[in-house]
Amino acid sequence: LDGASKWLASWKSRNWRTADRKPVKNEDLWRRLDEEMSRHRIKWLWVEGHSGHKENERADFLARAAIPG
C-alpha cells in the first residue's frame, strides 16, 4: 500500500533508488504497476491479511499459485 501510494513517486524522482540510495527491489514490477496506475483511477485500501476477507484470500491464493516449483 505504501509503495504504491507514497513511495513510488519518490523512487521515480530518484531514478528508481530508495531513500538510502539502494536500487528499488522488484523495479520491473513497480514500473508495470506504475504504468497501469496511470490508466486507472485507484483507491488503495489496507486490508488485514488472513482475516477471512474474501478478495484478499483470493489474491493470496493466486499469488501463491503463481510461485514456480
N, CA, C and O atoms as a Tripos MOL2 file, in Angstrom:
@<TRIPOS>MOLECULE
protein
  276   275    69     0     0
PROTEIN
NO_CHARGES

@<TRIPOS>ATOM
      1 N           0.8360   -1.1960    0.0000 N.3       1 LEU1
      2 CA          0.0000    0.0000    0.0000 C.3       1 LEU1
      3 C           0.8740    1.2500    0.0000 C.2       1 LEU1
      4 O           0.6770    2.1470   -0.8200 O.2       1 LEU1
      5 N           1.8360    1.3130    0.9150 N.am      2 ASP2
      6 CA          2.7020    2.4940    0.9750 C.3       2 ASP2
      7 C           3.5470    2.6280   -0.2850 C.2       2 ASP2
      8 O           3.7690    3.7340   -0.7770 O.2       2 ASP2
      9 N           4.0150    1.4990   -0.8030 N.am      3 GLY3
     10 CA          4.8220    1.5490   -2.0200 C.3       3 GLY3
     11 C           4.0910    2.2340   -3.1510 C.2       3 GLY3
     12 O           4.6460    3.1000   -3.8270 O.2       3 GLY3
     13 N           2.8450    1.8460   -3.3550 N.am      4 ALA4
     14 CA          2.0620    2.4040   -4.4580 C.3       4 ALA4
     15 C           1.5480    3.8100   -4.1580 C.2       4 ALA4
     16 O           1.5120    4.6590   -5.0480 O.2       4 ALA4
     17 N           1.1530    4.0570   -2.9220 N.am      5 SER5
     18 CA          0.5090    5.3350   -2.6240 C.3       5 SER5
     19 C           1.4620    6.4170   -2.1060 C.2       5 SER5
     20 O           1.1230    7.5990   -2.1450 O.2       5 SER5
     21 N           2.6460    6.0320   -1.6240 N.am      6 LYS6
     22 CA          3.5580    7.0220   -1.0480 C.3       6 LYS6
     23 C           4.9410    7.0170   -1.6880 C.2       6 LYS6
     24 O           5.4590    8.0750   -2.0450 O.2       6 LYS6
     25 N           5.5450    5.8420   -1.8380 N.am      7 TRP7
     26 CA          6.9630    5.7640   -2.1960 C.3       7 TRP7
     27 C           7.2320    5.8050   -3.6900 C.2       7 TRP7
     28 O           8.3050    6.2430   -4.1060 O.2       7 TRP7
     29 N           6.3040    5.3690   -4.4930 N.am      8 LEU8
     30 CA          6.5360    5.2440   -5.9350 C.3       8 LEU8
     31 C           7.0230    6.5450   -6.5720 C.2       8 LEU8
     32 O           7.9890    6.5350   -7.3340 O.2       8 LEU8
     33 N           6.3800    7.6330   -6.2750 N.am      9 ALA9
     34 CA          6.7750    8.9270   -6.8570 C.3       9 ALA9
     35 C           8.2020    9.2940   -6.4630 C.2       9 ALA9
     36 O           8.9540    9.8160   -7.2850 O.2       9 ALA9
     37 N           8.5830    9.0260   -5.2160 N.am     10 SER10
     38 CA          9.9430    9.3180   -4.7640 C.3      10 SER10
     39 C          10.9540    8.4320   -5.4660 C.2      10 SER10
     40 O          12.0150    8.9070   -5.8730 O.2      10 SER10
     41 N          10.6450    7.1540   -5.6150 N.am     11 TRP11
     42 CA         11.5540    6.2410   -6.3050 C.3      11 TRP11
     43 C          11.8080    6.7210   -7.7290 C.2      11 TRP11
     44 O          12.9440    6.7340   -8.2010 O.2      11 TRP11
     45 N          10.7410    7.1120   -8.3960 N.am     12 LYS12
     46 CA         10.8880    7.5840   -9.7790 C.3      12 LYS12
     47 C          11.7460    8.8450   -9.8340 C.2      12 LYS12
     48 O          12.5920    8.9820  -10.7170 O.2      12 LYS12
     49 N          11.5350    9.7560   -8.9040 N.am     13 SER13
     50 CA         12.3010   11.0070   -8.9040 C.3      13 SER13
     51 C          13.7820   10.7680   -8.6000 C.2      13 SER13
     52 O          14.6300   11.5830   -8.9620 O.2      13 SER13
     53 N          14.0910    9.6510   -7.9360 N.am     14 ARG14
     54 CA         15.4840    9.2990   -7.6250 C.3      14 ARG14
     55 C          16.0180    8.2220   -8.5620 C.2      14 ARG14
     56 O          16.9550    7.5020   -8.2190 O.2      14 ARG14
     57 N          15.4150    8.1160   -9.7540 N.am     15 ASN15
     58 CA         15.8540    7.1320  -10.7440 C.3      15 ASN15
     59 C          15.8010    5.7070  -10.1880 C.2      15 ASN15
     60 O          16.7460    4.9310  -10.3250 O.2      15 ASN15
     61 N          14.6740    5.3910   -9.5610 N.am     16 TRP16
     62 CA         14.3970    4.0530   -9.0270 C.3      16 TRP16
     63 C          15.3980    3.6280   -7.9510 C.2      16 TRP16
     64 O          15.8860    2.4980   -7.9300 O.2      16 TRP16
     65 N          15.6820    4.5750   -7.0650 N.am     17 ARG17
     66 CA         16.5190    4.3160   -5.8960 C.3      17 ARG17
     67 C          15.7070    4.6190   -4.6400 C.2      17 ARG17
     68 O          14.8300    5.4830   -4.6490 O.2      17 ARG17
     69 N          16.0070    3.9050   -3.5720 N.am     18 THR18
     70 CA         15.3430    4.1460   -2.2980 C.3      18 THR18
     71 C          15.9530    5.3670   -1.6250 C.2      18 THR18
     72 O          16.8970    5.9610   -2.1470 O.2      18 THR18
     73 N          15.4250    5.7390   -0.4830 N.am     19 ALA19
     74 CA         15.9480    6.8980    0.2540 C.3      19 ALA19
     75 C          17.4020    6.6960    0.6470 C.2      19 ALA19
     76 O          18.1530    7.6660    0.7520 O.2      19 ALA19
     77 N          17.8130    5.4470    0.8680 N.am     20 ASP20
     78 CA         19.2170    5.1940    1.2080 C.3      20 ASP20
     79 C          20.0530    4.8270   -0.0190 C.2      20 ASP20
     80 O          21.1170    4.2180    0.0980 O.2      20 ASP20
     81 N          19.5530    5.2080   -1.1980 N.am     21 ARG21
     82 CA         20.2460    5.1060   -2.4870 C.3      21 ARG21
     83 C          20.4700    3.6780   -2.9860 C.2      21 ARG21
     84 O          21.3170    3.4480   -3.8490 O.2      21 ARG21
     85 N          19.7240    2.7340   -2.4540 N.am     22 LYS22
     86 CA         19.8060    1.3610   -2.9520 C.3      22 LYS22
     87 C          18.7720    1.1730   -4.0600 C.2      22 LYS22
     88 O          17.7490    1.8570   -4.0650 O.2      22 LYS22
     89 N          19.0190    0.2620   -4.9920 N.am     23 PRO23
     90 CA         18.0250    0.0180   -6.0490 C.3      23 PRO23
     91 C          16.7040   -0.4870   -5.4560 C.2      23 PRO23
     92 O          16.7000   -1.2700   -4.5060 O.2      23 PRO23
     93 N          15.6080   -0.0390   -6.0150 N.am     24 VAL24
     94 CA         14.2860   -0.4990   -5.5870 C.3      24 VAL24
     95 C          14.1560   -1.9770   -5.9450 C.2      24 VAL24
     96 O          14.4110   -2.3660   -7.0840 O.2      24 VAL24
     97 N          13.7630   -2.7900   -4.9850 N.am     25 LYS25
     98 CA         13.5660   -4.2090   -5.2480 C.3      25 LYS25
     99 C          12.3360   -4.3940   -6.1320 C.2      25 LYS25
    100 O          11.3420   -3.6830   -5.9860 O.2      25 LYS25
    101 N          12.4140   -5.3500   -7.0420 N.am     26 ASN26
    102 CA         11.3240   -5.6440   -7.9760 C.3      26 ASN26
    103 C          10.9440   -4.4320   -8.8270 C.2      26 ASN26
    104 O           9.7690   -4.1940   -9.1070 O.2      26 ASN26
    105 N          11.9540   -3.6820   -9.2260 N.am     27 GLU27
    106 CA         11.7180   -2.4730  -10.0220 C.3      27 GLU27
    107 C          10.8510   -2.7490  -11.2340 C.2      27 GLU27
    108 O           9.9790   -1.9460  -11.5640 O.2      27 GLU27
    109 N          11.0750   -3.8710  -11.9040 N.am     28 ASP28
    110 CA         10.2920   -4.1870  -13.0960 C.3      28 ASP28
    111 C           8.8020   -4.2750  -12.7840 C.2      28 ASP28
    112 O           7.9690   -3.8270  -13.5720 O.2      28 ASP28
    113 N           8.4730   -4.8510  -11.6390 N.am     29 LEU29
    114 CA          7.0640   -4.9660  -11.2600 C.3      29 LEU29
    115 C           6.4830   -3.6150  -10.8550 C.2      29 LEU29
    116 O           5.3340   -3.3090  -11.1760 O.2      29 LEU29
    117 N           7.2740   -2.8050  -10.1510 N.am     30 TRP30
    118 CA          6.8150   -1.4680   -9.7730 C.3      30 TRP30
    119 C           6.5790   -0.6000  -11.0020 C.2      30 TRP30
    120 O           5.6340    0.1890  -11.0400 O.2      30 TRP30
    121 N           7.4400   -0.7460  -12.0070 N.am     31 ARG31
    122 CA          7.2530    0.0100  -13.2490 C.3      31 ARG31
    123 C           5.9550   -0.4110  -13.9490 C.2      31 ARG31
    124 O           5.2170    0.4300  -14.4620 O.2      31 ARG31
    125 N           5.6900   -1.7020  -13.9620 N.am     32 ARG32
    126 CA          4.4540   -2.1900  -14.5790 C.3      32 ARG32
    127 C           3.2320   -1.6850  -13.8160 C.2      32 ARG32
    128 O           2.2390   -1.2760  -14.4190 O.2      32 ARG32
    129 N           3.3110   -1.7150  -12.4860 N.am     33 LEU33
    130 CA          2.2010   -1.2010  -11.6790 C.3      33 LEU33
    131 C           2.0120    0.2860  -11.9360 C.2      33 LEU33
    132 O           0.8800    0.7520  -12.0690 O.2      33 LEU33
    133 N           3.1040    1.0350  -12.0080 N.am     34 ASP34
    134 CA          3.0290    2.4720  -12.2720 C.3      34 ASP34
    135 C           2.3250    2.7400  -13.5990 C.2      34 ASP34
    136 O           1.4870    3.6360  -13.6970 O.2      34 ASP34
    137 N           2.6690    1.9610  -14.6090 N.am     35 GLU35
    138 CA          2.0360    2.1040  -15.9260 C.3      35 GLU35
    139 C           0.5270    1.8560  -15.8360 C.2      35 GLU35
    140 O          -0.2670    2.6190  -16.3840 O.2      35 GLU35
    141 N           0.1480    0.8050  -15.1540 N.am     36 GLU36
    142 CA         -1.2860    0.5030  -15.0090 C.3      36 GLU36
    143 C          -1.9980    1.5540  -14.1670 C.2      36 GLU36
    144 O          -3.1420    1.9090  -14.4500 O.2      36 GLU36
    145 N          -1.3240    2.0510  -13.1350 N.am     37 MET37
    146 CA         -1.9330    3.0820  -12.2960 C.3      37 MET37
    147 C          -2.2230    4.3420  -13.0970 C.2      37 MET37
    148 O          -3.1780    5.0600  -12.8000 O.2      37 MET37
    149 N          -1.4100    4.6160  -14.1060 N.am     38 SER38
    150 CA         -1.6250    5.8180  -14.9080 C.3      38 SER38
    151 C          -2.8690    5.6940  -15.7880 C.2      38 SER38
    152 O          -3.3890    6.7000  -16.2700 O.2      38 SER38
    153 N          -3.3400    4.4870  -15.9970 N.am     39 ARG39
    154 CA         -4.5070    4.2490  -16.8510 C.3      39 ARG39
    155 C          -5.8140    4.1290  -16.0840 C.2      39 ARG39
    156 O          -6.8900    4.1150  -16.6820 O.2      39 ARG39
    157 N          -5.7250    4.0430  -14.7770 N.am     40 HIS40
    158 CA         -6.9140    3.7740  -13.9690 C.3      40 HIS40
    159 C          -6.9850    4.7240  -12.7800 C.2      40 HIS40
    160 O          -5.9830    5.3010  -12.3570 O.2      40 HIS40
    161 N          -8.1650    4.8650  -12.2690 N.am     41 ARG41
    162 CA         -8.3760    5.6260  -11.0400 C.3      41 ARG41
    163 C          -8.4550    4.6060   -9.9130 C.2      41 ARG41
    164 O          -9.3550    3.7660   -9.8960 O.2      41 ARG41
    165 N          -7.5230    4.6730   -8.9760 N.am     42 ILE42
    166 CA         -7.4010    3.6500   -7.9450 C.3      42 ILE42
    167 C          -7.5480    4.2620   -6.5620 C.2      42 ILE42
    168 O          -7.0010    5.3270   -6.2770 O.2      42 ILE42
    169 N          -8.2930    3.5750   -5.7120 N.am     43 LYS43
    170 CA         -8.3840    3.9380   -4.3030 C.3      43 LYS43
    171 C          -7.7670    2.7730   -3.5260 C.2      43 LYS43
    172 O          -8.3260    1.6770   -3.4950 O.2      43 LYS43
    173 N          -6.6160    3.0160   -2.9020 N.am     44 TRP44
    174 CA         -5.9120    1.9780   -2.1710 C.3      44 TRP44
    175 C          -6.4870    1.8470   -0.7700 C.2      44 TRP44
    176 O          -6.6860    2.8410   -0.0730 O.2      44 TRP44
    177 N          -6.7510    0.6140   -0.3670 N.am     45 LEU45
    178 CA         -7.2730    0.3320    0.9700 C.3      45 LEU45
    179 C          -6.4340   -0.7630    1.6100 C.2      45 LEU45
    180 O          -6.0860   -1.7450    0.9550 O.2      45 LEU45
    181 N          -6.1090   -0.5970    2.8850 N.am     46 TRP46
    182 CA         -5.3840   -1.6190    3.6100 C.3      46 TRP46
    183 C          -6.3920   -2.6270    4.1620 C.2      46 TRP46
    184 O          -7.4060   -2.2580    4.7540 O.2      46 TRP46
    185 N          -6.0870   -3.9020    3.9550 N.am     47 VAL47
    186 CA         -6.9300   -4.9740    4.4760 C.3      47 VAL47
    187 C          -6.0270   -5.9010    5.2770 C.2      47 VAL47
    188 O          -4.9740   -6.3110    4.7870 O.2      47 VAL47
    189 N          -6.4170   -6.2340    6.4850 N.am     48 GLU48
    190 CA         -5.6160   -7.1360    7.3050 C.3      48 GLU48
    191 C          -5.5260   -8.4990    6.6440 C.2      48 GLU48
    192 O          -6.5420   -9.0710    6.2510 O.2      48 GLU48
    193 N          -4.3220   -9.0160    6.5220 N.am     49 GLY49
    194 CA         -4.1140  -10.3100    5.8830 C.3      49 GLY49
    195 C          -4.6330  -11.4700    6.7060 C.2      49 GLY49
    196 O          -4.6410  -11.4220    7.9360 O.2      49 GLY49
    197 N          -5.0630  -12.5060    6.0200 N.am     50 HIS50
    198 CA         -5.5160  -13.7540    6.6400 C.3      50 HIS50
    199 C          -6.6040  -13.5270    7.6900 C.2      50 HIS50
    200 O          -6.6330  -14.1820    8.7320 O.2      50 HIS50
    201 N          -7.4900  -12.5900    7.3890 N.am     51 SER51
    202 CA         -8.5670  -12.2700    8.3240 C.3      51 SER51
    203 C          -9.9270  -12.7250    7.8010 C.2      51 SER51
    204 O         -10.9670  -12.3760    8.3600 O.2      51 SER51
    205 N          -9.9060  -13.5130    6.7140 N.am     52 GLY52
    206 CA        -11.1510  -14.0080    6.1620 C.3      52 GLY52
    207 C         -11.7680  -13.1000    5.1160 C.2      52 GLY52
    208 O         -12.8690  -13.3750    4.6380 O.2      52 GLY52
    209 N         -11.0780  -12.0100    4.7440 N.am     53 HIS53
    210 CA        -11.5880  -11.1060    3.7160 C.3      53 HIS53
    211 C         -11.5570  -11.8550    2.3810 C.2      53 HIS53
    212 O         -10.4880  -12.2570    1.9230 O.2      53 HIS53
    213 N         -12.7100  -12.0400    1.7620 N.am     54 LYS54
    214 CA        -12.8460  -12.8970    0.5840 C.3      54 LYS54
    215 C         -11.8750  -12.5440   -0.5430 C.2      54 LYS54
    216 O         -11.1720  -13.4160   -1.0540 O.2      54 LYS54
    217 N         -11.8330  -11.2800   -0.9290 N.am     55 GLU55
    218 CA        -10.9760  -10.8770   -2.0390 C.3      55 GLU55
    219 C          -9.4980  -10.9980   -1.6820 C.2      55 GLU55
    220 O          -8.6860  -11.3610   -2.5340 O.2      55 GLU55
    221 N          -9.1350  -10.6950   -0.4240 N.am     56 ASN56
    222 CA         -7.7450  -10.8200   -0.0040 C.3      56 ASN56
    223 C          -7.3090  -12.2830    0.0090 C.2      56 ASN56
    224 O          -6.1890  -12.6010   -0.3900 O.2      56 ASN56
    225 N          -8.1770  -13.1590    0.4590 N.am     57 GLU57
    226 CA         -7.8550  -14.5860    0.4500 C.3      57 GLU57
    227 C          -7.6690  -15.0860   -0.9820 C.2      57 GLU57
    228 O          -6.7940  -15.9120   -1.2400 O.2      57 GLU57
    229 N          -8.4770  -14.5970   -1.9020 N.am     58 ARG58
    230 CA         -8.3470  -14.9830   -3.3070 C.3      58 ARG58
    231 C          -7.0240  -14.4810   -3.8950 C.2      58 ARG58
    232 O          -6.3400  -15.2130   -4.6100 O.2      58 ARG58
    233 N          -6.6720  -13.2330   -3.5890 N.am     59 ALA59
    234 CA         -5.4110  -12.6750   -4.0710 C.3      59 ALA59
    235 C          -4.2300  -13.4820   -3.5180 C.2      59 ALA59
    236 O          -3.2680  -13.7430   -4.2410 O.2      59 ALA59
    237 N          -4.2970  -13.8710   -2.2630 N.am     60 ASP60
    238 CA         -3.2430  -14.6770   -1.6500 C.3      60 ASP60
    239 C          -3.1290  -16.0310   -2.3410 C.2      60 ASP60
    240 O          -2.0270  -16.5020   -2.6230 O.2      60 ASP60
    241 N          -4.2650  -16.6460   -2.6070 N.am     61 PHE61
    242 CA         -4.2770  -17.9390   -3.3120 C.3      61 PHE61
    243 C          -3.6310  -17.8190   -4.6880 C.2      61 PHE61
    244 O          -2.7930  -18.6420   -5.0580 O.2      61 PHE61
    245 N          -4.0180  -16.7950   -5.4470 N.am     62 LEU62
    246 CA         -3.4760  -16.6120   -6.7870 C.3      62 LEU62
    247 C          -1.9720  -16.3190   -6.7580 C.2      62 LEU62
    248 O          -1.2200  -16.8160   -7.5960 O.2      62 LEU62
    249 N          -1.5490  -15.5190   -5.7980 N.am     63 ALA63
    250 CA         -0.1250  -15.1960   -5.6870 C.3      63 ALA63
    251 C           0.6880  -16.4480   -5.3820 C.2      63 ALA63
    252 O           1.7390  -16.6710   -5.9840 O.2      63 ALA63
    253 N           0.2050  -17.2650   -4.4490 N.am     64 ARG64
    254 CA          0.9450  -18.4770   -4.1200 C.3      64 ARG64
    255 C           0.9090  -19.4930   -5.2380 C.2      64 ARG64
    256 O           1.8730  -20.2360   -5.4260 O.2      64 ARG64
    257 N          -0.1710  -19.5430   -5.9790 N.am     65 ALA65
    258 CA         -0.2800  -20.4680   -7.1090 C.3      65 ALA65
    259 C           0.6740  -20.0910   -8.2340 C.2      65 ALA65
    260 O           1.0650  -20.9480   -9.0270 O.2      65 ALA65
    261 N           1.0510  -18.8300   -8.3100 N.am     66 ALA66
    262 CA          1.9330  -18.3620   -9.3850 C.3      66 ALA66
    263 C           3.4190  -18.5860   -9.0720 C.2      66 ALA66
    264 O           4.2670  -18.3890   -9.9420 O.2      66 ALA66
    265 N           3.7360  -18.9920   -7.8500 N.am     67 ILE67
    266 CA          5.1350  -19.2320   -7.4760 C.3      67 ILE67
    267 C           5.6120  -20.5200   -8.1510 C.2      67 ILE67
    268 O           5.0090  -21.5790   -7.9770 O.2      67 ILE67
    269 N           6.6870  -20.4220   -8.9140 N.am     68 PRO68
    270 CA          7.2010  -21.6210   -9.5850 C.3      68 PRO68
    271 C           7.6970  -22.6730   -8.6000 C.2      68 PRO68
    272 O           8.1710  -22.3560   -7.5100 O.2      68 PRO68
    273 N           7.5770  -23.9190   -9.0070 N.am     69 GLY69
    274 CA          8.1660  -25.0020   -8.2230 C.3      69 GLY69
    275 C           7.1880  -25.7190   -7.4290 C.2      69 GLY69
    276 O           7.5400  -26.6590   -6.7160 O.2      69 GLY69
@<TRIPOS>BOND
     1     1     2 1
     2     2     3 1
     3     3     4 2
     4     3     5 am
     5     5     6 1
     6     6     7 1
     7     7     8 2
     8     7     9 am
     9     9    10 1
    10    10    11 1
    11    11    12 2
    12    11    13 am
    13    13    14 1
    14    14    15 1
    15    15    16 2
    16    15    17 am
    17    17    18 1
    18    18    19 1
    19    19    20 2
    20    19    21 am
    21    21    22 1
    22    22    23 1
    23    23    24 2
    24    23    25 am
    25    25    26 1
    26    26    27 1
    27    27    28 2
    28    27    29 am
    29    29    30 1
    30    30    31 1
    31    31    32 2
    32    31    33 am
    33    33    34 1
    34    34    35 1
    35    35    36 2
    36    35    37 am
    37    37    38 1
    38    38    39 1
    39    39    40 2
    40    39    41 am
    41    41    42 1
    42    42    43 1
    43    43    44 2
    44    43    45 am
    45    45    46 1
    46    46    47 1
    47    47    48 2
    48    47    49 am
    49    49    50 1
    50    50    51 1
    51    51    52 2
    52    51    53 am
    53    53    54 1
    54    54    55 1
    55    55    56 2
    56    55    57 am
    57    57    58 1
    58    58    59 1
    59    59    60 2
    60    59    61 am
    61    61    62 1
    62    62    63 1
    63    63    64 2
    64    63    65 am
    65    65    66 1
    66    66    67 1
    67    67    68 2
    68    67    69 am
    69    69    70 1
    70    70    71 1
    71    71    72 2
    72    71    73 am
    73    73    74 1
    74    74    75 1
    75    75    76 2
    76    75    77 am
    77    77    78 1
    78    78    79 1
    79    79    80 2
    80    79    81 am
    81    81    82 1
    82    82    83 1
    83    83    84 2
    84    83    85 am
    85    85    86 1
    86    86    87 1
    87    87    88 2
    88    87    89 am
    89    89    90 1
    90    90    91 1
    91    91    92 2
    92    91    93 am
    93    93    94 1
    94    94    95 1
    95    95    96 2
    96    95    97 am
    97    97    98 1
    98    98    99 1
    99    99   100 2
   100    99   101 am
   101   101   102 1
   102   102   103 1
   103   103   104 2
   104   103   105 am
   105   105   106 1
   106   106   107 1
   107   107   108 2
   108   107   109 am
   109   109   110 1
   110   110   111 1
   111   111   112 2
   112   111   113 am
   113   113   114 1
   114   114   115 1
   115   115   116 2
   116   115   117 am
   117   117   118 1
   118   118   119 1
   119   119   120 2
   120   119   121 am
   121   121   122 1
   122   122   123 1
   123   123   124 2
   124   123   125 am
   125   125   126 1
   126   126   127 1
   127   127   128 2
   128   127   129 am
   129   129   130 1
   130   130   131 1
   131   131   132 2
   132   131   133 am
   133   133   134 1
   134   134   135 1
   135   135   136 2
   136   135   137 am
   137   137   138 1
   138   138   139 1
   139   139   140 2
   140   139   141 am
   141   141   142 1
   142   142   143 1
   143   143   144 2
   144   143   145 am
   145   145   146 1
   146   146   147 1
   147   147   148 2
   148   147   149 am
   149   149   150 1
   150   150   151 1
   151   151   152 2
   152   151   153 am
   153   153   154 1
   154   154   155 1
   155   155   156 2
   156   155   157 am
   157   157   158 1
   158   158   159 1
   159   159   160 2
   160   159   161 am
   161   161   162 1
   162   162   163 1
   163   163   164 2
   164   163   165 am
   165   165   166 1
   166   166   167 1
   167   167   168 2
   168   167   169 am
   169   169   170 1
   170   170   171 1
   171   171   172 2
   172   171   173 am
   173   173   174 1
   174   174   175 1
   175   175   176 2
   176   175   177 am
   177   177   178 1
   178   178   179 1
   179   179   180 2
   180   179   181 am
   181   181   182 1
   182   182   183 1
   183   183   184 2
   184   183   185 am
   185   185   186 1
   186   186   187 1
   187   187   188 2
   188   187   189 am
   189   189   190 1
   190   190   191 1
   191   191   192 2
   192   191   193 am
   193   193   194 1
   194   194   195 1
   195   195   196 2
   196   195   197 am
   197   197   198 1
   198   198   199 1
   199   199   200 2
   200   199   201 am
   201   201   202 1
   202   202   203 1
   203   203   204 2
   204   203   205 am
   205   205   206 1
   206   206   207 1
   207   207   208 2
   208   207   209 am
   209   209   210 1
   210   210   211 1
   211   211   212 2
   212   211   213 am
   213   213   214 1
   214   214   215 1
   215   215   216 2
   216   215   217 am
   217   217   218 1
   218   218   219 1
   219   219   220 2
   220   219   221 am
   221   221   222 1
   222   222   223 1
   223   223   224 2
   224   223   225 am
   225   225   226 1
   226   226   227 1
   227   227   228 2
   228   227   229 am
   229   229   230 1
   230   230   231 1
   231   231   232 2
   232   231   233 am
   233   233   234 1
   234   234   235 1
   235   235   236 2
   236   235   237 am
   237   237   238 1
   238   238   239 1
   239   239   240 2
   240   239   241 am
   241   241   242 1
   242   242   243 1
   243   243   244 2
   244   243   245 am
   245   245   246 1
   246   246   247 1
   247   247   248 2
   248   247   249 am
   249   249   250 1
   250   250   251 1
   251   251   252 2
   252   251   253 am
   253   253   254 1
   254   254   255 1
   255   255   256 2
   256   255   257 am
   257   257   258 1
   258   258   259 1
   259   259   260 2
   260   259   261 am
   261   261   262 1
   262   262   263 1
   263   263   264 2
   264   263   265 am
   265   265   266 1
   266   266   267 1
   267   267   268 2
   268   267   269 am
   269   269   270 1
   270   270   271 1
   271   271   272 2
   272   271   273 am
   273   273   274 1
   274   274   275 1
   275   275   276 2
@<TRIPOS>SUBSTRUCTURE
     1 LEU1         2 RESIDUE 1 A LEU
     2 ASP2         6 RESIDUE 1 A ASP
     3 GLY3        10 RESIDUE 1 A GLY
     4 ALA4        14 RESIDUE 1 A ALA
     5 SER5        18 RESIDUE 1 A SER
     6 LYS6        22 RESIDUE 1 A LYS
     7 TRP7        26 RESIDUE 1 A TRP
     8 LEU8        30 RESIDUE 1 A LEU
     9 ALA9        34 RESIDUE 1 A ALA
    10 SER10       38 RESIDUE 1 A SER
    11 TRP11       42 RESIDUE 1 A TRP
    12 LYS12       46 RESIDUE 1 A LYS
    13 SER13       50 RESIDUE 1 A SER
    14 ARG14       54 RESIDUE 1 A ARG
    15 ASN15       58 RESIDUE 1 A ASN
    16 TRP16       62 RESIDUE 1 A TRP
    17 ARG17       66 RESIDUE 1 A ARG
    18 THR18       70 RESIDUE 1 A THR
    19 ALA19       74 RESIDUE 1 A ALA
    20 ASP20       78 RESIDUE 1 A ASP
    21 ARG21       82 RESIDUE 1 A ARG
    22 LYS22       86 RESIDUE 1 A LYS
    23 PRO23       90 RESIDUE 1 A PRO
    24 VAL24       94 RESIDUE 1 A VAL
    25 LYS25       98 RESIDUE 1 A LYS
    26 ASN26      102 RESIDUE 1 A ASN
    27 GLU27      106 RESIDUE 1 A GLU
    28 ASP28      110 RESIDUE 1 A ASP
    29 LEU29      114 RESIDUE 1 A LEU
    30 TRP30      118 RESIDUE 1 A TRP
    31 ARG31      122 RESIDUE 1 A ARG
    32 ARG32      126 RESIDUE 1 A ARG
    33 LEU33      130 RESIDUE 1 A LEU
    34 ASP34      134 RESIDUE 1 A ASP
    35 GLU35      138 RESIDUE 1 A GLU
    36 GLU36      142 RESIDUE 1 A GLU
    37 MET37      146 RESIDUE 1 A MET
    38 SER38      150 RESIDUE 1 A SER
    39 ARG39      154 RESIDUE 1 A ARG
    40 HIS40      158 RESIDUE 1 A HIS
    41 ARG41      162 RESIDUE 1 A ARG
    42 ILE42      166 RESIDUE 1 A ILE
    43 LYS43      170 RESIDUE 1 A LYS
    44 TRP44      174 RESIDUE 1 A TRP
    45 LEU45      178 RESIDUE 1 A LEU
    46 TRP46      182 RESIDUE 1 A TRP
    47 VAL47      186 RESIDUE 1 A VAL
    48 GLU48      190 RESIDUE 1 A GLU
    49 GLY49      194 RESIDUE 1 A GLY
    50 HIS50      198 RESIDUE 1 A HIS
    51 SER51      202 RESIDUE 1 A SER
    52 GLY52      206 RESIDUE 1 A GLY
    53 HIS53      210 RESIDUE 1 A HIS
    54 LYS54      214 RESIDUE 1 A LYS
    55 GLU55      218 RESIDUE 1 A GLU
    56 ASN56      222 RESIDUE 1 A ASN
    57 GLU57      226 RESIDUE 1 A GLU
    58 ARG58      230 RESIDUE 1 A ARG
    59 ALA59      234 RESIDUE 1 A ALA
    60 ASP60      238 RESIDUE 1 A ASP
    61 PHE61      242 RESIDUE 1 A PHE
    62 LEU62      246 RESIDUE 1 A LEU
    63 ALA63      250 RESIDUE 1 A ALA
    64 ARG64      254 RESIDUE 1 A ARG
    65 ALA65      258 RESIDUE 1 A ALA
    66 ALA66      262 RESIDUE 1 A ALA
    67 ILE67      266 RESIDUE 1 A ILE
    68 PRO68      270 RESIDUE 1 A PRO
    69 GLY69      274 RESIDUE 1 A GLY
